[in-house]
Every structure is written in structure tokens, then in C-alpha cells.
Amino acid sequence: MDPFRGLGIPRIPGFAELLSLLQTQTEALAQLPRTLADLNGTVRELTAATTSARETIASAQRMAERLESLVEELEEPVRALRPGIERVSRVLDDPAVDTVPDTLRRIHDDLMPLISGLRQAQTRMGSVTGLLRRRPQPGDEDDGY
């Protein structure tokens, strides 16, 4: 039993406590090489990640510069297209444009039978004129007799 307990005087560690502290310190020192190796590996990985990030940033910067030059090249022609695009949009907004598909469908439905009839008439006329050309006419002297 410690005679100075309760008097506010710090207790002097005994042999068992000293051994316990030395053992804890020894275990911590034994773990130190492994901890340092892990730390070293982590630092290497961080260095590799930093290098990769630096290369990625440099590549992104080159790409951004290329895009910027392309945008500068295209900006003026695209701006020049704006009035025409606005005119086209006004034309396309016209309600008459909505009727174009129906109008084309009606034209197709009305004209295709006429065109088909004209083709048939043309074919018939071609066969009639072909028959008339092949038939020898009376009074031809090319009979070969």
C-alpha cells in the first residue's frame, strides 16, 4: 500500500509499472519499421498519383487550348449564320408549314394515278407504233422479189 496515497503527492511507479511502460514502448518501437514502411509506400503512391494528376491536368490544359482555338475559328461563321437561322425559324413557325405533309400526301394521292395512266398510255402507244413500223406498207419496193 502506498503511504502517500490521498495526500496529492504523485505516486512513484513501481517495478511492474516500469516494466509495463517499457514493454509498451518496445512494442511501439517494434511496430515503427512496419509503420515507416507503410508510410513510405503511401508517400510513393501519393507521388505517383500527384504525377498522374499533373499529367492529366497538362493534357486537359492542352485540350482546353485546342478547344479555345477551335471556338475562336468557329465563332465568327456561327455568328454570321444567326440572321439566317432566325429567318428559317420564323418560316418554320408559320402555320402553313404544318400543312405541307398533308398537301404533299394529297398531291401524291391525286397525281400518282394520273402518272400511272400516262405510263400505261405511253406503253400502249409504243407497242402500236412498233407494230406500225414492222408492218410492210403496200407499194413498198423493198420486198426483195
C-alpha positions as CSV (number, residue, x, y, z in Angstrom):
1,M,0.0,0.0,0.0
2,D,1.2,3.5,-0.8
3,P,1.6,5.6,2.3
4,F,1.3,8.9,0.3
5,R,-2.0,8.0,-1.4
6,G,-4.6,10.6,-0.9
7,L,-2.1,13.4,0.0
8,G,-1.9,14.7,-3.5
9,I,1.7,13.7,-3.9
10,P,2.4,11.9,-7.2
11,R,2.9,8.2,-6.8
12,I,6.3,6.8,-7.7
13,P,5.9,4.0,-10.2
14,G,6.9,0.5,-9.1
15,F,8.9,-2.0,-10.9
16,A,5.8,-3.7,-12.6
17,E,4.6,-0.4,-13.9
18,L,8.0,0.4,-15.2
19,L,8.2,-2.9,-17.0
20,S,4.7,-2.3,-18.4
21,L,5.8,1.1,-19.8
22,L,9.0,-0.4,-21.2
23,Q,7.1,-3.2,-22.9
24,T,4.6,-0.7,-24.4
25,Q,7.4,1.4,-25.7
26,T,9.3,-1.7,-27.0
27,E,6.1,-2.8,-28.9
28,A,5.7,0.6,-30.3
29,L,9.3,0.7,-31.4
30,A,8.9,-2.8,-32.9
31,Q,6.0,-1.6,-35.0
32,L,7.9,1.5,-36.1
33,P,9.7,-0.1,-39.1
34,R,6.4,-1.5,-40.4
35,T,4.7,1.8,-39.8
36,L,7.5,3.6,-41.6
37,A,7.4,1.2,-44.5
38,D,3.6,1.7,-44.8
39,L,4.2,5.4,-44.6
40,N,6.9,5.2,-47.3
41,G,4.6,3.2,-49.6
42,T,1.8,5.7,-49.0
43,V,4.1,8.5,-49.9
44,R,5.2,6.7,-53.1
45,E,1.6,6.2,-54.1
46,L,0.8,9.8,-53.3
47,T,3.8,10.8,-55.5
48,A,2.5,8.6,-58.3
49,A,-1.0,10.0,-58.0
50,T,0.4,13.5,-58.0
51,T,2.4,12.8,-61.1
52,S,-0.6,11.3,-62.8
53,A,-2.7,14.2,-61.8
54,R,-0.1,16.7,-63.1
55,E,0.0,14.8,-66.5
56,T,-3.8,14.8,-66.6
57,I,-4.0,18.5,-65.8
58,A,-1.4,19.2,-68.5
59,S,-3.4,17.2,-71.1
60,A,-6.6,18.9,-70.1
61,Q,-4.9,22.3,-70.4
62,R,-3.7,21.4,-73.9
63,M,-7.2,20.2,-74.9
64,A,-8.7,23.4,-73.5
65,E,-6.3,25.4,-75.5
66,R,-7.2,23.5,-78.7
67,L,-10.9,23.9,-78.0
68,E,-10.4,27.6,-77.4
69,S,-8.7,28.0,-80.8
70,L,-11.5,26.0,-82.5
71,V,-14.1,28.1,-80.8
72,E,-12.3,31.3,-81.9
73,E,-12.3,29.9,-85.5
74,L,-15.9,28.9,-85.5
75,E,-17.3,31.9,-83.6
76,E,-17.5,34.4,-86.4
77,P,-19.1,32.0,-89.0
78,V,-21.6,30.8,-86.5
79,R,-22.5,34.3,-85.5
80,A,-22.9,35.1,-89.3
81,L,-25.4,32.3,-89.5
82,R,-27.6,33.7,-86.8
83,P,-29.8,36.0,-89.0
84,G,-30.5,33.2,-91.5
85,I,-31.4,30.8,-88.7
86,E,-33.7,33.3,-87.2
87,R,-35.4,33.8,-90.6
88,V,-35.7,30.0,-91.0
89,S,-37.2,29.7,-87.5
90,R,-39.8,32.4,-88.4
91,V,-40.7,30.5,-91.6
92,L,-40.9,27.2,-89.7
93,D,-43.1,28.8,-87.1
94,D,-45.7,29.7,-89.8
95,P,-48.9,27.6,-89.5
96,A,-48.7,27.0,-93.3
97,V,-45.7,24.7,-92.7
98,D,-47.8,22.4,-90.7
99,T,-50.0,21.7,-93.7
100,V,-47.1,20.7,-96.0
101,P,-47.2,17.0,-95.2
102,D,-50.9,16.8,-95.9
103,T,-50.6,18.8,-99.1
104,L,-47.8,16.5,-100.3
105,R,-49.8,13.4,-99.4
106,R,-52.8,14.8,-101.4
107,I,-50.6,15.7,-104.4
108,H,-49.2,12.2,-104.3
109,D,-52.6,10.5,-104.0
110,D,-54.0,12.7,-106.8
111,L,-51.1,12.6,-109.3
112,M,-49.8,9.0,-108.9
113,P,-52.9,7.5,-110.6
114,L,-52.6,10.1,-113.4
115,I,-48.9,9.3,-113.9
116,S,-49.7,5.6,-113.9
117,G,-52.3,6.1,-116.5
118,L,-49.9,8.2,-118.7
119,R,-47.3,5.4,-118.4
120,Q,-49.8,2.8,-119.5
121,A,-50.9,5.0,-122.4
122,Q,-47.2,5.6,-123.4
123,T,-46.6,1.8,-123.3
124,R,-49.6,1.1,-125.4
125,M,-48.7,3.9,-127.9
126,G,-45.2,2.5,-128.1
127,S,-46.4,-1.0,-128.9
128,V,-48.9,0.4,-131.5
129,T,-46.2,2.4,-133.2
130,G,-43.8,-0.6,-133.1
131,L,-46.4,-2.7,-134.9
132,L,-46.9,0.0,-137.5
133,R,-43.2,0.2,-138.2
134,R,-42.8,-3.5,-138.6
135,R,-45.7,-4.0,-141.0
136,P,-44.8,-3.6,-144.6
137,Q,-46.8,-1.0,-146.4
138,P,-48.4,-1.8,-149.7
139,G,-46.4,-0.4,-152.6
140,D,-43.0,-0.8,-150.9
141,E,-40.3,-1.9,-153.3
142,D,-38.0,-3.4,-150.7
143,D,-39.9,-6.7,-150.9
144,G,-36.9,-8.4,-152.3
145,Y,-38.8,-10.2,-155.2
